[in-house]
Amino acid sequence: MSFLPTELAGFWAEWIRPTAGLPTVWWALLVAVAAAVGHLVQRYIGLPKLVGYTVVGAIAGLAGFEGAVWPLQGTALFLLELGVAIVLFEAGGRLPLGWFRHNPMVLVQSLVEATLTYFAVFWTLHFFDVPHPVAAPLAIVAVAAAPAVLMRVAIDTRASGPVTERALALSTLNTLYALVLGYTQASWIERGPQGPAQTLHAVLVVLGLSFVVGALMALALRSALRVMSPTSENTAILLLAIIGAGAAVSTYLGGASPLAALLGGVLLKLLSPRPWAWPRQLGTAASLITMLMFVLVSMVAAQAPWNLHVATTVLALVGVRAVAKIAGVAIANPGSGASWRQAVWMGCAMSPLSSIALLITSNFVIASPLLGAMITQIALPAILLMEVFGAVLATVAIYGARESSRPWAPEAFKPAPPEDTQR
């Protein structure tokens, strides 16, 4: 299915050929529509803008938009990796390592939650007769969280507080586990069954190469910050260029570009003694790239075929995953410094799935097209579902924890400010 009849599409393609080409026009219009719908969703419904981005991407995918074909490759894959790298670099720079040293129960909380999520999803999929080679990768995808979604929700709701910060830290740690396990599992699938020594070697290779690339990124940026202002536009351009180059080099060497960006952000925070805020210019550029990322993820995920068995399995996976995350955070909550109520809201805020999960799934497809097709059949609908409803649930969690400075009411229905009577 296409957006235009064949004759009309051919006419426009011929007319636009001397300039950018028809696909560029479609993408530009799609981004414009996504930006407008995101604004309207926040204004008239009170939900985060990314819900609008996701809905537009899903409609485009269902309508047969040809700009993103699964499995992703070429420019589309690089855009996804770049968007993920930018988000994870920022998330790594916000990871409170000193906090973990003074409160190690937070790390225990993260490990308990991730382990419980993995085994709960794995056993649930077995109950639905999903074979082991498919259930194990899907359980890894379920462990993944979406720091990008949570950060956008926090920005749109103007949230700050212990639940928001701890949920973001736990989501970043979950992403670390899922990336290491996912890339290692993909390597294991591609090379065939391996023993414990070979599996450990694969893990060390992914971690080692990603760490080296991340360290080089951090050193380059630390050196630049010695002579450049953090608020300079040139610093923002330099940062984007280094993150993009690091993502490409890490993938080429056999590491994980998202993992390299995450470790680069962590190392930059360790090397830089003063707090470093992202420049305003980088925020605008990063917003455009992350918007493209959300649209691309939902567009690709919407292309997955649905049937009754798949729908039942996906709903079971999503439900068990949500319960496991809340239960995991709550079980390890004693001694962590958070109340039970805060633990429940943290588990809810960690529910979204998005670009990280899609990128891990893409690696499984590349490693084994046959096995990847079986994984994709369940993973893509789950990602689409939890990119939308996960963002809504994270919004509910932030408002439930009372950490938003913006009341949850559509802006269009807010009372107008009183007129100036001193004119």
C-alpha positions in Angstrom: 0.0 0.0 0.0 1.3 3.5 -0.9 0.4 7.0 0.2 -0.3 8.0 -3.5 -1.5 6.3 -6.6 1.4 4.9 -8.7 0.9 7.5 -11.5 0.9 10.5 -9.2 3.8 9.2 -7.2 5.7 8.7 -10.4 4.9 12.2 -11.5 6.1 13.8 -8.2 9.2 11.6 -8.2 10.2 12.7 -11.7 9.4 16.4 -10.8 11.4 16.4 -7.6 14.4 14.4 -8.9 16.6 17.4 -9.5 16.4 18.4 -5.9 16.3 16.1 -2.8 14.0 13.3 -4.1 10.6 12.2 -3.1 11.6 10.2 0.0 13.2 13.3 1.6 9.9 15.2 1.0 7.9 12.5 2.6 10.2 12.4 5.6 10.1 16.1 6.0 6.3 16.2 5.9 6.2 13.2 8.3 8.4 15.0 10.8 6.3 18.2 10.5 3.1 16.3 11.2 4.7 14.5 14.1 5.9 17.8 15.7 2.4 19.3 15.3 0.6 16.2 16.6 3.0 16.0 19.6 2.2 19.6 20.5 -1.5 19.0 20.2 -1.4 15.9 22.3 0.3 17.7 25.1 -1.9 20.8 24.7 -5.3 19.1 24.5 -4.8 15.8 26.3 -2.0 16.6 28.8 0.2 13.7 27.7 3.8 13.9 26.7 4.6 14.9 23.2 6.3 11.6 22.3 2.9 9.9 22.5 1.9 12.0 19.4 5.2 11.2 17.7 4.6 7.5 18.3 1.0 7.6 17.0 2.1 9.4 13.8 4.8 6.9 13.2 2.5 3.9 13.8 -0.1 5.3 11.4 2.6 5.9 8.8 3.8 2.3 9.2 0.3 0.8 9.0 -0.4 3.0 5.9 2.6 1.5 4.1 5.2 4.2 4.4 8.2 3.0 2.5 10.9 5.0 4.3 11.8 2.3 6.9 12.0 -1.4 6.0 12.6 -4.1 8.5 15.3 -5.1 9.3 16.7 -1.6 9.4 19.9 -1.0 7.5 21.8 1.9 6.0 20.8 5.4 6.9 17.7 4.4 8.9 19.8 2.1 11.1 22.5 4.7 11.6 19.8 7.3 12.6 18.4 4.9 15.1 21.9 4.2 16.5 22.8 7.9 16.6 19.5 8.8 18.4 20.1 6.0 21.0 23.8 7.0 21.4 22.8 10.6 22.1 20.2 9.6 24.7 22.5 7.1 26.4 25.4 9.5 26.5 23.2 11.9 28.4 21.9 9.2 30.6 25.4 7.9 31.3 26.4 11.5 32.3 23.6 11.6 34.8 24.3 8.2 36.4 25.1 8.9 40.0 28.1 6.6 40.7 28.8 8.2 44.0 25.3 7.6 45.1 25.7 3.9 44.4 28.8 3.8 46.6 26.9 5.4 49.6 23.7 3.4 48.9 24.7 0.0 47.3 21.1 -1.3 47.8 20.2 0.7 44.7 22.4 -1.6 42.7 20.9 -4.6 44.5 17.5 -3.3 43.6 18.5 -3.0 40.0 19.9 -6.5 39.8 16.9 -8.1 41.5 14.5 -6.3 39.3 16.3 -7.2 36.1 16.8 -10.9 37.1 13.1 -11.3 38.1 12.0 -9.6 34.8 14.1 -12.0 32.7 13.0 -15.2 34.3 9.3 -14.2 34.7 9.1 -13.3 31.0 11.1 -16.4 30.0 8.8 -18.8 31.9 5.7 -17.0 30.7 6.8 -17.4 27.1 7.5 -21.1 27.7 3.9 -21.4 29.1 2.7 -20.1 25.7 4.8 -22.7 23.9 7.4 -20.3 22.6 10.6 -22.3 22.0 13.7 -21.7 24.1 15.9 -20.1 21.3 13.1 -17.5 20.9 12.1 -17.1 24.5 15.6 -16.3 25.8 16.2 -13.3 23.4 12.7 -12.0 24.1 13.4 -12.1 27.8 16.5 -10.0 27.2 14.5 -7.5 25.2 12.0 -7.4 28.2 14.8 -6.5 30.6 15.6 -3.4 28.5 14.1 -0.1 29.6 13.7 3.2 27.8 15.7 6.1 29.3 14.8 8.1 26.2 11.1 7.8 27.0 11.5 8.6 30.7 13.7 11.6 30.0 11.2 13.0 27.5 8.3 12.4 29.9 10.3 14.1 32.7 11.0 17.1 30.5 7.4 17.5 29.3 6.0 17.1 32.9 8.8 19.2 34.4 9.5 16.4 36.9 12.2 16.3 39.4 12.5 14.2 42.6 13.8 10.9 44.0 11.3 8.7 42.1 12.2 10.3 38.7 16.0 10.3 39.3 16.0 6.7 40.7 13.8 5.4 37.9 16.1 7.0 35.4 19.2 5.5 37.1 17.6 2.0 37.2 16.5 2.3 33.6 20.0 3.2 32.6 21.4 0.2 34.4 18.8 -2.1 32.8 19.9 -0.8 29.5 23.5 -1.6 30.3 22.5 -5.2 31.2 20.3 -5.6 28.1 22.9 -4.3 25.7 25.6 -6.6 27.0 23.4 -9.6 27.1 21.7 -8.8 23.8 24.8 -8.3 21.8 26.4 -11.3 23.4 23.4 -13.5 22.6 23.3 -12.2 19.0 27.0 -13.2 18.7 26.2 -16.6 20.2 23.3 -17.1 17.7 25.5 -16.1 14.8 28.4 -18.4 15.7 26.4 -21.3 17.0 26.5 -23.0 20.4 29.5 -22.1 22.5 30.9 -23.2 25.9 31.2 -21.0 29.0 34.7 -19.8 28.0 33.7 -18.7 24.6 30.6 -17.0 26.0 32.7 -15.1 28.5 35.1 -14.1 25.8 32.2 -12.7 23.7 31.0 -10.7 26.6 34.5 -9.3 27.3 35.0 -8.4 23.6 31.7 -6.4 23.5 32.4 -4.7 26.8 36.1 -4.1 26.1 35.7 -2.6 22.6 32.8 -0.5 23.8 34.8 0.7 26.8 37.7 1.7 24.6 35.6 3.7 22.2 33.7 5.3 25.1 36.9 6.2 26.8 38.2 7.9 23.6 35.0 9.8 23.3 35.2 11.0 26.9 38.9 12.0 26.6 38.2 13.9 23.4 35.3 15.8 24.9 37.2 16.4 28.2 40.1 17.9 26.2 37.7 20.1 24.2 36.0 21.3 27.4 39.3 22.6 28.7 39.4 25.2 25.9 35.8 25.5 24.8 32.8 26.8 26.7 30.1 24.2 27.6 27.4 26.6 26.4 29.1 27.3 23.0 27.3 26.3 19.8 30.6 24.9 18.5 30.9 22.6 21.5 27.4 21.2 20.8 28.4 20.5 17.2 31.7 18.9 18.3 29.8 16.7 20.8 27.3 15.5 18.2 30.1 14.8 15.7 32.1 12.8 18.3 29.1 10.8 19.4 28.2 10.0 15.7 31.8 9.0 14.9 32.0 6.9 18.1 28.8 5.1 17.2 30.1 4.3 13.7 33.5 3.2 14.9 32.2 1.0 17.7 29.9 -0.9 15.4 32.6 -1.4 12.8 35.1 -2.8 15.4 32.5 -5.3 16.7 31.4 -3.4 19.9 28.0 -1.9 20.7 27.6 1.7 19.7 24.9 2.4 22.4 27.0 0.8 25.1 30.0 2.8 24.0 28.0 6.0 24.2 26.6 5.1 27.7 30.1 4.3 29.0 31.4 7.5 27.4 28.9 9.6 29.3 29.8 7.8 32.6 33.5 8.4 32.0 33.1 12.0 31.0 31.2 12.6 34.3 34.1 11.0 36.2 36.8 13.0 34.3 35.0 16.3 34.6 35.0 17.7 38.1 32.3 20.2 37.6 28.7 19.5 36.6 28.1 19.8 32.9 24.8 20.7 31.4 24.0 20.2 27.7 24.0 23.4 25.7 20.7 24.8 24.5 21.8 24.3 20.9 22.4 20.6 21.5 19.1 20.3 23.2 17.3 21.4 20.0 19.4 19.2 17.7 19.0 16.2 20.1 15.2 16.8 20.2 15.0 16.6 16.4 17.0 13.3 16.4 15.1 11.8 19.2 11.8 12.8 17.5 12.9 11.0 14.4 13.9 8.0 16.6 10.5 7.7 18.2 8.7 8.0 14.8 11.1 5.5 13.2 10.6 3.0 16.0 6.8 3.1 16.0 6.8 3.0 12.2 8.9 -0.1 12.0 7.1 -1.8 14.9 3.7 -1.2 13.3 4.7 -3.3 10.3 4.6 -6.6 12.3 1.8 -8.9 11.4 -0.8 -9.6 14.2 -3.0 -12.6 14.9 -4.8 -14.0 17.9 -1.9 -16.1 19.2 0.6 -13.3 18.8 -1.7 -10.8 20.5 -2.3 -13.1 23.4 1.4 -13.8 23.8 2.3 -10.1 23.5 -0.3 -9.1 26.1 1.0 -11.8 28.5 4.6 -10.6 28.0 3.7 -7.0 28.6 1.6 -7.7 31.7 4.1 -10.1 33.3 7.0 -7.7 32.5 5.2 -4.8 34.2 4.4 -6.8 37.3 7.9 -8.2 37.5 9.5 -4.7 37.4 7.2 -3.4 40.1 7.7 -6.5 42.2 11.5 -6.5 41.7 11.9 -2.9 42.8 9.6 -3.5 45.8 11.3 -6.8 46.9 14.7 -5.1 47.1 13.4 -1.8 48.5 14.2 -2.3 52.2 17.3 -0.4 53.0 17.4 1.6 49.7 16.0 4.8 51.3 12.7 4.8 49.4 9.2 4.2 50.7 7.0 1.4 49.4 4.8 3.9 47.6 7.9 5.3 45.8 9.1 1.8 44.9 5.8 1.1 43.2 5.9 4.3 41.2 9.5 3.6 40.2 8.5 0.2 38.8 5.7 1.8 36.8 8.0 4.5 35.5 10.4 1.8 34.2 7.7 0.1 32.0 8.3 1.8 28.6 10.0 -0.1 25.7 11.4 1.8 22.7 14.6 2.2 20.7 16.9 0.1 22.8 14.6 -2.9 22.5 14.3 -2.4 18.8 18.0 -2.1 18.3 18.6 -5.4 20.3 15.9 -7.1 18.2 17.6 -5.9 15.0 20.8 -7.5 16.1 19.0 -10.8 16.5 17.6 -10.6 13.0 21.0 -9.8 11.5 22.5 -12.8 13.4 19.9 -15.2 12.2 17.2 -14.2 9.8 15.1 -17.3 10.4 15.2 -17.1 14.2 15.0 -13.3 14.1 11.7 -13.5 12.2 10.2 -15.5 15.1 11.6 -13.1 17.6 10.3 -10.1 15.6 6.8 -11.5 15.5 6.4 -10.9 19.2 9.0 -8.2 20.0 7.8 -5.6 17.5 4.1 -5.5 18.7 5.3 -5.4 22.3 7.6 -2.5 21.6 4.9 -0.6 19.8 2.4 -1.2 22.6 4.8 -0.2 25.4 6.2 2.8 23.6 2.7 4.4 23.8 1.2 2.9 27.0 4.6 2.8 28.7 4.9 6.6 28.3 1.4 7.0 29.6 2.2 4.8 32.6 5.4 6.7 33.3 3.4 9.9 33.2 0.9 8.5 35.7 3.8 7.4 37.9 5.4 10.9 38.0 2.1 12.5 38.8 1.3 9.8 41.4 4.7 10.5 43.1 3.8 14.2 43.0 7.1 15.2 41.3 5.7 17.2 38.5 5.7 21.0 38.7 3.1 21.1 35.9 -0.5 20.2 36.8 -2.0 17.4 34.7 -4.5 19.4 32.7 -4.7 20.1 29.0 -3.2 23.6 28.5 -6.1 24.5 26.2 -8.5 24.2 29.2 -6.4 26.1 31.7 -7.8 29.4 32.9 -6.3 32.4 31.1 -4.1 34.6 33.2 -5.7 37.8 34.5 -5.3 40.9 32.4 -3.1 43.6 33.5 -5.3 46.2 35.2 -2.6 48.8 35.4 -2.6 49.8 31.7 
